[in-house]
């Protein structure tokens, strides 16, 4: 069940035990995607003799509960150091909000494509270096939280000054991934994957400066609509609201000067146009 209070939606989880039966029926808010699902998926990729040559799996850090936050590095390996340095960087993260399971399915699709055999994937690996954080909040996922970490923090509201002890995954993404990549190469794009409980369709939240008439930040979502039939540019928003100033996409844009810094939202409600 979904209820609204103080302008926010929250989800009630419940189970039903059938009369005269030991069976319990569980009702899920959305398609589940657990920490164990992610670990099994990454293990299958590592066991694939072709795909495992196209990525490296690293431990970004440990969470408060001691769980591993994984990071994948995807590019064409085997080149010299200078060639690798010339490749532009792309960072993609997901599941900072544990209840937004659709974000994990988007992430799985991205990873499957990037490590796949297609010409498009090979061109991307030859020209870019991808750093992928599939699950930013493993503790929240494992404990069944909808939005918060094990410490009760919304990890997408601590980006201005994350604590290395209280918010280790965000601290490491900000300083060990984004900042380090900016120091090494041009960081072209950062996208944080989410699910949306009210709006329909697939769309982005970006950033824009009202005094800037060039609107560079709007180019990538516009191109995405032209290349993805399920993406709706009309649903995108580029407003920088005060309540969102501590989010990944605003801090990445305002403080770290990443022009193409977005939240990619996939609706829980489905689409209102197109084949779906």
N, C-alpha and C positions, 0 to 999 in steps of 0.2 A: 504494500500500500504506500501511496505517496501523499504527504501532507505538506502544507505550506504554513510557515510561521515567520514573522518579521522579515518578509520578503525573500526567504530562502526555502528551498525544498529539502526535505530529508526523507529517507526511506526507512520503512519499518520492515524488518525481516521476521518471518515467523515460520513455524512448522506445524503440521497437523498429524496427530497420531490417530489412525483409523480404529474405530471401535472393534473390539474382539480381535485385534491384530497387533502384531509386533512391528509392522511396517510403519515408517514415518515418511510423510510426503513433504518435501522442501520446496518452497517457492523462491525463485531467484529474481532479483531485480532486473538482471540482464544476463546474457550468456557469460558464464564464469570463465575466468582465465587466471589460474593460480600461479603462485611462485613455482610450484612443482611442475606445472605445465611449461613454464619458461625453461626450467632446468632440463627437462626432457627434450624440449625442442633444440636447445643449444647443444646438447649432447649428440643429438642426431646429426646436426650440421657438422660437428667435429668428427663424427664417424664417417662422413661422406668423403671418399678419397679425392673427389674433384672440388667440391665446395670448400673443403677445409684449407685449400691452397689459396683461397680468395679472401680469407679473413683471419684475424687473430683475436682470440678471446683473452681479455685481461680482467683482473680484479681491480675495479676502480677504488673501492674502499670497503670497510666493514660498516654495517649499520649499528645502531644502538644495541640491538639484540644479538649482534655478532653474525648476522647474515651477510652474504656476499652480494654486493652491488656490481653486476657484470658490466663490462664495456667491450664492444666489438670494434675493431679497426678494420675497415674494408677499403682496399685499394689493390692495384696491380703491384705485387711484390716482385723482387728480383731485379729492380732497377738500381742505379747508383744513387748516392745520397743527394746529389745536386738535383737530379731529376725529380726525386721525391719531394724535395723542398719547393720546387716550382709548382706543384699541384695545389690548387685552392682547396680550402677546408670546408667541410659541411658537418654540422653536429645535429643530431636528432635524438630527442629524449621522449620518454613515455611513462605513464602510470605514476606521476607524482600524486595524483588523487586515486586511491586504490579502487574506489567504486566505479571508476570510468573504464570498464573492461574493454569497451570498444577500441580504446587507444592501443591495447595490446594486439588486437587483430589487425589494426592498421600497421603497427610496427612489424608484425610478422610478414605482412605482405611486402613491406619495404625491404626487409632483410632478404626474403626469398628472391625478390627481383635482383637486388644488388649482388648476391652471390651466385646468381643463375648464369646460364650459358648464352643468353641472348646477346646480340650485337650491341644493343643499347646499354646493357649492363656493363659489357666490356669497355665501351667508350667512357662510361662514367668512372669505372675503376682506373682507366688509363689517365684520366685527366683530373680526378679529384681524390682527396683523402677523406673518408667518412669515419667519424667517431659516433658510435651508436650506444646509447644507454637505454636498454629496453625496459627497465623497471627501476625508477628512481626511488620508490618507497616500498621496498620488499617487506619491511616490518608491518606496515599498514595493510598490505595485501594478505600476509599470513594471518594476521589477527582479525581480519574481516572488517577493518575500518572502511568507512565510505570516503572520507576526505582527509583525515589527519594521519600523522606519524604515530609512533609508539609513545612519544612524549606529548601527544595531543596538539601538535603544531600543524598548521596548514603549510606545507613545505613550499607552496607556490606564493607565499606571502612573506618570505624571509630573505629574499634575494638581495636586498640592500646591504644587509650585514649578517650573513649566515654564520652560525657558530660551528667551528670544526668539531666540537664535541656533541652539541645538541642536534645539529643538522649536517651530519658528515657528508651525505650524498650531494646536497646542494652546494656545500662549501667546495667539494672536490670538482664538481662540474663547473662552477664559476671560475675557480682559480687554477685548477690542474688540467682542465680541458679547454674551456673557452679562452681564458687569458693566455695560457701557454700556446694554444694554436695561433692566436693573434700575434704572438711574439715570433712564431716560426714562419708564418705564411699568411696570405690573405684569407681571412675567414669570410666566406661568401654568404653563408646561410646558417641560421639556427632555427629549428622548428621544434616546438614542444607539443606533443600529441595529447589531446583531451577528448572527453565525451561531454555532450551538452544535453541537459535534462528538459529544456523548454523549446529551443529553436529546432527547426527541422533542417535537413540537408547537411552537406559537407561544406565547411566554410572556414575562413581565417579571421583572427583578430591580429591586426598589425599596429603600426605606430605612424604618426605623421605630425609634422610641424606645420601649423597653420600659416606661418610666414614663408614656407618653402613652396614655391609654385611648380617645382619639378616633379614632386611626388614619386621619387624613386622607389619608395617602400610599397607602392601599389602595383608595380610592374609584375613582380613574380606571381601574386595571386591572379592577376589578369591573364597572364600566360597560362597559369594552371587551369583556368576555366576553358581556355581554347584547346587544351590537350587532354582534359579529363571531363567526360560527359556528366559525371555525377557531382562535380564541384560547382558551386553557385557563387559567383563573384558578388551578386546583388546582396547576399546575406553577410558579406564581410563588413567589418567595422575597423576603422583606423583611429578611433578616438582614444586618447590617453587619459583615462579617468583617474581621479585621485585615489579611489579605492583599489586601483590596479597598479599603483606605482611601485610596489614591492614584488611584482610578478617577474617571472623569467623574461618574458618578451619585452617588458618595459625597461627593466634594468639592463638587459642586453643591448637594447637600442640607445637608451639615454646615457648610461654610465660607461658602457663598453664600446659604444659607437659601431654596433653591428647594424648596418642598414636593413638587411633582410632578416628580421627577427620576428617570429610569428608564433601564435598559438593556433594549431590546426584542430578544429572541432568536428567531431562526428556525432550526429544526433542519435539519441536513444530512440527517437520517435520515427526515424526513417525519412524518406524524401517526399516532397510534394510536387516533383516534376520528374520527367525522364522515365527510363525503363524500370526503375525501382519504386 
